[in-house]
Amino acid sequence: AKLSTATEIRVIVYTQAKETGLGKKKPDVLEIPLGGTIEEQFNFAASNLGKEIKSIDVFKGGEFVDVHSVTKGKGFTGDIKRYGIKLANHKSEFGVRHRATMGSITPAHVGFWVCQPGQLGFLKRTEYNKQILKISNVKDMKVNPVSGITHYGLVKGDYILISGSVPAPKKRLVVLSHTIRPGKVRFTQMPELTSISLRSQQG
């Protein structure tokens, strides 16, 4: 195909599973679109074909990013745990941990806004505007707690420290992207970290 007829160029990348502390062998594969003009996209893809792209080449310390991942799965749960609604009166019929009503007689269907039991968690979610505190390597700055990170192991190579929560368990893939809702958020200097707690997470 001619380059002049192309509208977008995407690259297929994969993670290095052996670099994690999970003992995982199968890599995660992603398809990522490139920015810029078609010529710039093609030149970038051609020059980096078969090469390792590190996080330090894409992000900078102090920058704000969006975090994409699948949340922790909680399984099938009831109304109270799933939506946080109020408990029914202790003298109510058929129990306390349930909704009060399914809706009116007319219209003769149950609305989507009615709280019902079902799957909680294991959903794709995005957290916006998380600041990168530090991008480094374990050789330059230690980050592994004593006896390792619970349910993960030891960080072996590069790592990114992010301010705030991340919607995923420790073993799941997390995708970072440049923020699409900057708003009043502006690029700032890399925060100065005075110390990182290496206390054991196992008590």
N, C-alpha and C positions, 0 to 999 in steps of 0.2 A: 504494500500500500504506500501511496505517496504521502510524504510528511505534510504537504500543503493541504491535503483533504482531511487531516486529523483535527479533531476538536478538543481532545483531552488525552493525556498519556498517564497511565497508571503503572505502578511497580508492584510486584509481588515480593513481599519480604517474609522472613521467618525468624523466629526467636532461636537463641542458642540454649536449648534445654539443659545441656550439660553444665552450663554455668550457674544454674540454680542450686539450691540446697535441698531439692526435693527428690533427687535420684530419678528425675524424669528424663525420658529418652526421646519421646515424640515431640517435635517442635510445633508451635502455633504459627499458622500461616495467615497473613493479612494482605489485602489489596488496598494500596494507598494511592490516592490521586496526587499529582504534583501541581505546584503553583507556577505562575509566570507564563510567558509566551510558549508557544509550541516548540520553538527552537531551544529555549532555555530548558524546558522539560526534557526534550530529547537529549540534549547535551549532558544534563545531570544524570539521567538514567544510563546513558552510554558510558559515562566516566566512572560511575559507581557500580557497574554491573559485576556481580560476584564479589564485591567488597563488603567489609563490615562497616555499618553505620552506627556510631556510638551516640549516646544521649547528649554528650557535650558538644557534638557537631550540630545538634538541632535546637537545644534549649540553652538558656543562660541562667545563672543564679540570680534570684530576685524577680524573675519573670513570672507572670501569671498564666496558668494553664487550666484546661478543662480535663477532668478525669472521667473516663468511660469504663464501665465494667458491669458485671452481673452480680447482684447483691447476694447475700447469704440466703440460702433456702431454709425456710421454717416449716415447710410442709403444709398440711391441711389444718387450718385453725378456725376458731369460732369468731363470732361477731366482736366480742369484747377485745380480744387480742389483736384482731386484724384491723379494726377501725378505731379502737379506743373509746367506744360509746359507753354511756353510763349504765351501771348495773340496774336491773329492775328492782322493784320493791320486794322486800323479803317475804311478803305475803302473796306475791303474784303467782299465777297459775303456770304450771309446767316449767318451773325453774326460775333462776335469777339471771344467768349469763346468756341473755338472748335479747333481740330487738323487741320493741313493743308491738309493732304492727308491720305488715307487709305493704300497706297502702290502702287507699279507699276502694270502694266497690266499683266506682266508675272513675276513670277508665278501667276496663276489665283486664288489666295486665300489670305485671310487676315492673316498676320503673328501675332504671339502671342505678339510680341514686340510693336505692334501698340497701342497707348493710346486710350482707349475707355471708355465711361461712364459705371458705374456699382457700385456694393457694395463697400463701404469704411468703414473700421473698422470691429469690431466684428470678429476678426481673432485671432487664438492662436499664441502667440509670446513668445519668450524667451529673457530676458535681462541677459547678462553674467557679472560676476565679480562685484557684488554689495557688498560693505562692510557693515557688521553689526556694527552699532555704539553703540548700547546698547540693552541688553535684561533685562527687569525688570518687575515690577508689579506696578500698580497704587498706591498700599499701600506704596511702598518704594519711588517712585518718580512720582510726578504728571505730566501727559502728556495731560490731557483734556483741551482744550481751554475754555474760558468763553462762556457759552451757548452751549458747545459741538462742535463736528465736523460736519460741514454741510453735509447733505445727508447721515449721518451715525448715529450720536448720541454720546454716551459716551463710552469710553473704560472702561470695568468693571474689567478685570483681567490682565493677562500677555500680554505684547506687545513687538514688535521688531522694533527698529529704524534702517532704512536702508538708506545709502547714495545714492542719485540718484533717478531717476524716476522709477515708477512701471507701467507696461502696463495694467491698469485695472481701471474701475470706483471704487468708494469707497465701493460699496455694493457687489462687486464680489469676488469670491474666488481667492486667490493668493497662489500658491504652491512654496515653497522654497526647493532647493536641493543643495548639495555640488557641487562646481564648477567643470565642466568637461574641462575647458580651462584655467588652471591656468597660463600657460605661465611664464611671469616674476613676476606674482603676488605671493607674499609669505604671510604666516600667520604673522600678526603683533599684537602688543599689542592693547588692547581695547582703542579706542580713548577716551580722557577725555572731557566730555561735561560740559561746565561751566554753561549753562542755556538753557532752552527750552521755547520758546515764547508761552505764554498762552493767547495771545491777541485774542479777539473775531474774528471769521472768517466771521461774518455777518456785519462788518463795524462799 
